[in-house]
Every structure is written in structure tokens, then in C-alpha cells.
């Protein structure tokens, strides 16, 4: 078994099985939202805010609509501190412990393999000793790269999300957040060329 890697920011996940999955891989404080119960759990929300302001937090929710809704709620209610947004890909499947797949048929955090989870965490910079300097990727830059507002931009964006192992319905703003942890305006074209197949490049 590989040694667990230390993560300074606290990790926020949806459920206890997500927490169990991550505990086998990383040494970190892991907080559970209890799904939508976080909307009414003022004590847990206060704890998440505390960690955001001290160590920073990693928001790691499922790739389905519910996961995005919980992520959006946390982002809107945590106004100070450091937030790392970590996304998992939208992979169809069912966790072993469940009798039926989720409503959208996507694997959650608990169902992700270790390599995929580690890649998602590394890409967001959560293992860095100091918070990573963020780039300045904007929707305008994505437009200039043909990823919005252009013929076939939806197909190009979908291909990019798939190649980067990101959720298929990640918003343009969310994509900018991810790219900003990986590159800057000067090197954006080179990064996109690395991930986008030639046939879908503008």
C-alpha cells in the first residue's frame, strides 16, 4: 500500500463513504456535508468556514447535478479564506456497495480510482507547500481560443473536458478556474494544444 500523502487544506466531501475513500489515500482533515443537509447544519458550515480561513479547504464533490449544487452553495456562503476546487470526471458506473446506480448514472468520489483522484488533487495544487499562484484565464480568452461563441465550440469544449478528466457539464467559469490553476494567459494555447485532439482545435 502506498503511503498516504499529506494535504494541509481540509477536504470537504459529500458523504461518509467519500471520506473513507480519501482516508486511504491522503493524510488530511476531511469534512462531510451530509449532502444537502449542509444547508441546515450551521455548526458544520461554521467549521468549514473556519478551515477556509486557516488552512484553506478543498471542495471535492461528485460530478452530478447535486454535487455541483452543493459546491455552488459552499462557494456562495464561504466569502473569506482559500478554496481549492477539485473536480472528478463524469464516469458512468455504479459503486459496489449500491444496488442501483445514481440518478445520473455517474460514479461519485467514492467510486473513483486512486490515480484519477490523485491527478485531480495534484492539478489543483493542494499538495503545494504554499498556495499556488493562480493564472488569469478568463471567458474572453476561451472565446479567442474557439471554446465559446464559435461554430462547434460545444464539441471542442466537450473534447477538452473529456481529455482533462473533468465533469462533462462543467461551466465556462468553472473551466476558467481549473485552467487558472494550471497555466497563465501566455501559455494557455500550449496547454490547450496538449489536451485537444487536432481535429477539434480551432
Buried (B, 14 or more C-beta within 10 A) or exposed (E): EEEEBEBBBBBBBBBEBBBEBBEEBBEBBBBBBBBEEBBEBEEBBEBBBEBBBEBBBBBBBBBBEBBBBBBBBBEEEBEEBBBBBBBBBBBEEBBEEEEEBBEBEBBBBBBBEEEBBBBBBEBBBBBBEEEBEEBEBBBEBBBBBBBBEBEEBEEBBBBBBBBBBBBEBBEBEBBBBBBBBBBBBEEBBEBBEEBBEEEBBE
